[in-house]
Amino acid sequence: MKLKLFRRILYLATLAFFAGIAWQSWAWWSWAKEPVQAEATEPDELVQIQIPSGTSAQQIGQDLEAAGLIRSTTAWKLLTRWKLWREAEGGFQAGTYAVSPSQPLAEIAEQIWSGDVVELSFTIPEGWNRGQMAASLASQGLVSADEFLAATEQIPYDRYPWLPQALPHLEGFLYPDTYQLPSEAISAEAIIDMMLTRFEQVALPLYQQQRSRYDLVDWVTLASIVEKEAVIADERSTIASVFARRLEEGMTLGADPTVEYGLGVTQTPENPLTLAQVNTPNDYNTYLNPGLPPTPIASPGLASLEASLNPPYTDYLYFVARYDGTHVFSSTLAEHEIAQARIRDGIDAQQENPEIN
């Protein structure tokens, strides 16, 4: 009888002992898996942690604990083993991560397991040329201007066989848009590949699905000139039509943006192109050279590409900018010269008396 009582007491004591251990373990785990910081942090208070390729799971845990992002490397090890048991083919991904101390342990682990790395965003506006892109990317610390420009002169026909042959550079085919790249994957080649891929996805199908009077490089070149000339959306098609008719008539295009591109200058209402500049010979001077310039002069957006695919017929052969975004269109040279004179007189009067609206 005494033996049975002893065994029962021993059993209850053992049960109580292990229950106590289990409770303590659960209490510890409940503490260890919680965020280091209860309050959510602001976005600019996120901690960036870099995980080089080949870093062990144990080292990642130690780095996270040292950065004040998790409470326990032991808890990290346990969670890591559980994830490897459930997803044997998975693993933590190298990269740069933005992690908050208000994130729980499991959320941080999943972020690094899935490779949810920090991405850098940059925007290329419609109508920018390679030089403007290079300067912007360099100012953001993404790549050097020289590196980007040099990369645009390496034509990746192996990856993009649709690119026209004998291109000296990729001007016009670097599609304007907003892009995101993983911070550790930033390079001139990666940026260019993204932009060419976007052109392939957005612009190329438009050209392939509709029969155009132009080959691919001429279409993009015309669209780039339209992009630089057009400010008002309603005028885009008319501008494209004027250039298309001048090409058909064998006239020079007389497009100021091509002269600016060839000389590397930008005109303003106060400082328009001079007669000497317009008469300066270069391959991009469409006042002196008939037809289209040898390459695009900027990256056209979708609207300019659409307007230039098959421009409708127009009676207009000329247009001049009012410098308010609109243009005056004319059918004859005489009408065009009158419009030019009126606009010039208006600008001169404005400069002499700024109070005139």
N, C-alpha and C positions, 0 to 999 in steps of 0.2 A: 504494500500500500504506500509506504513511504517512498519507494523507488518510483512508483507511478507519479506520485506528487512531484518528486524531484524532476522527473523528465518533463512534466507539464510546465513546471516553473522555468526549466532550462529552455524549453521550446518558446515560451512566451517572452523570455528575456532575449533569446536570439532574434525572435521576430521583431521585438521592440528595437533591438540594436540595428538590424538592417533597415527597419522602417525609418529609424533616425538618420541613418546614412543616406537613404533614398531621399528623405525630406531635405536634408542638408544639401545633397547633390542638386536636387531640383531648385532649391532656393539659390544656390550658387549659379546654376545655369540661367535662371530667370534674371539674375543680376548681370551675368556676363554677356548675355545676348542683347541687352538693352543699349540704347545709344549712350555714348559718353556724356553727351550734352542733351538735356531734355528739351530746351528751347530750340526751335528751328533757326538756322542761321540765314543771314542775308546772302544773296548770290555771290557778292564780292568777298564773303568770308569763307568761301569754300577752300578747302586745302587741296592743292595739286600734289599728287604723288605719282612719281614715275617708276614704272616697273620695266626694267630692261629685259630683253629676250633671254630666256634661260633661267630667270629667277625662280628659286624653289618656293613652294607654297609656305614652308616654314619661314623663309626670309621675308616673304610678303607680309605675313602676320606680324613679324618683329618690326618691320617698317611701319605698319599701320599703328601698332601700339606706341612706337616711338613718336609718331606724329600726332598722338592723342586722338586717334580715330576709332580705336576699339579698346575694350577694357581688359581683354585677356588673350594672350597668344595660345594658351591651353584651349580655350573655347574655340579659337580659330582653327586649331589642329583638329578638334573633334568635328567641327562643321565641315572642314575640308575632307576628312575621311568619309563622312556621310555623303557628301556630294560626289566623291569619286566612286563610292559604292553604287549610287543611283545612276550616275552618268559616267561610266568607265572610260568612254572615248572623249570626254570633255577635258577641260583644264583651264587654269587661269591664263588670261591673255596679256601679253606685253603691251605697254602703251602708257600714255599719260592720262590720269583720271582726276576728276574734280569731285572730291568726297567731302561730305559734311559730317561733323561730329554728332549731328542730330540724327544720323541714319543708324538704324539697328544693324547688328552684326550680319544677319542674313542678307539684308539689302546690299550692304557693301560687297559681300562675297559674290552675290549674283551680278552686280555691276561689273566686277573684274572678271568673273567667269564668262560673261557674255561679250566682253570686249567693248563696253559702252564708254569709249574713250572721249577725251576732250576734242571737240571739233572747232576749227577756226573758220570763220565766215568771211568772205570777201565778195564785193559786187563789182561787176564790169558793166558800166552803162552802155547803152546803144550809142554808136557813133564814135566810140573811142578807137584810137589806133594803137599799134604795138607800143609806141613810145609812152603814151599815156598809161597804158596798162603796166608797163615796167616800172614807171615812176610811182604809181599807186601801190603796187605790191612791195616795192622797196621801202616806201614810207611806213608800211604796216609791219615791216620786219619779216616778211614771209620769204622772199628771195631777193637777191640783188638785181638791180636793173640790167646790168650787163649779162648776168646769167640767164635771165628771162629772154632778153633779145637774142642772145646766141642760140638758145633752145628753139626759138621760133624760126630759125634758119635751117634747122634740121628737120626735113620733111619726113614724117613717119609713114611712108607708103606701105610698110609691112603691116601696120595696124589699121591704117585707113587707106585702102587701095583706091577708094573713090576720089581722093584728092587729085586735082588736075596735074598733069605732068609738067615738069620743068618750072615749078614754082620757086622763086628765089627766097620766099618766106611765106609765113602763114597768115599774113594780113588779110582780114576779111572773113576768115574761116574760124576764128576764135569767137565762139558765140557769146554775145553779151547776156549775162544773167547773174544771179546770186548763187554762190557755190559754198559748200562746206567740205573741208578735208580734215582727217585726223591730224592732230598737231605734229605727230612724229612722222607723218607721211608727206609733209610739205616739201615739194621740190618743183623746179621749173617744169620738168617733164611731166610730173603728176598734174600740175595745174593745166598745162596745155592739153594733156590727154582728156581731162574732164571737159574742157571747152570744145574740143573737136568731137567728143562723144555727144555733147549736147547739140552741136550742129548736125551731126549724123541723125539724131533722134527727132529734131524739130524741123530743120531747114531742108535737109536732103530729101525726105519723103515728099515735101511740097514740090520740089523740082522733078522728082521721078514720076509723080502721079499726074502731072500736067505737062502737056507738050509746049515747050517754050521755043521762041525764035532764037534764043541765045544758048551758047554752050555754058557749062557750069561756071567757069571763071569769069566770063563776060557778064553772066547774070548777077553774080555776087559783086562784081566791080560796079555795074550800073546801080545796083541797090545801095552800095556804099556811098556813091555820089548823091543819090536821092536822100539817104539818111542824113548826110551833112547839110543838104540844102533845105530839106523840109523841117518846119517847126510845127505848123498847124496840120493836124491829121487830115483835114478835109482837102488839103492841097497836095498831099503826097502823090496821089495817082496822077494829077495834072502835071506835076513836075516830072514824074517818070515818063509821061506821054510826050512832053516837050523834048526830052533827051532822046527818046525813041525815034521821034520824027526827024530830029536833026541828024541822027545816025543814018536814017533811011535816005535823007536828002543829000548825004555826003558832006554836011556842014561840020565845022568844029563844034564841040560841045560848049566851049566857053564857060566852063564851070570854075568859079573861084576856088572852091575847096581843093581841086586838084592842083592848082598853082600853089596854094598854101602848103599842101602836103609835099610837093616837090621841093619847095624852098625851106620847109620847116618853120613857117611863120603862121601867125593867126591875125587876121584883120579884125578891126573893130569899126563902128560907125565913125569914130574920131580919126582913126588911122586905117583907111581902106587900102587895098592893094594899090601900089603905084604903077604908073605906066611902065616904068623900068622893070618892075617885078613881073608884070604881065608879059613883057617882051623878053624875059630871060629864058633861053632855051633849056629845057630838060624834058625827060621822058614823060613827065606827068603834066606838062603844060597843055591843057586842052584848048587854049586859045591859039596855040601855034600848031599843035599836032592833031590831025583828024582822027576820028574814032575814039575808042575807049583807051584809057591809060593802061600800062602793061599789067597792073595788079589792082586789086581793091585798095582803097585809101583809108578804110576804117572797117569796123565790124557792124554791119547792118542788123537791125532788129527784124522781127517777123513781119511787121507792117510794111517796111520798105522792101523786103524780099517779095512779099505778095504783090505789091504795087508794080514791081519791076519785072515780074515773070512774063506777063503779056500785056504791056500797057495799051490802053485803047487809043484810037486815033484822036488827034486834037488839031484845031486850026492854029494853035499857038506855036510860035517858034522861039519866043523870047520870054524871059521873066527877070524881074529885078526885085531885090529885097527892100522892104520898107524899114527894116531893122526893128520891127515890132513883132516879128514872127510871121508876118504875112508877106505876100509878093504881088506885084502887078504883072499880069500876063499880057503879052502883045502878039499880034499876028504878023506885024511888019516891023522892019528895022526903024522906020520913022516913028511909029508909035512907041517903040521901045526907048528910043533916044529922048523923046519927050518925057516919058515916065522917069527915066534916069535923072534928067535935069530937075524935075519937080522934087524928087526925093532928095537930091543933093542940096537944092535950095532950102528945103525944109530943115535939113541937118545943119546947114550953115547958119540959118536964122536961130535955131535952138542954141547953138554954141555962142552966138552973139548976145542973145537974150534968154538966159536959162529959165526965166519965168514963163516963157511961152510953152504951153502944153501941146 
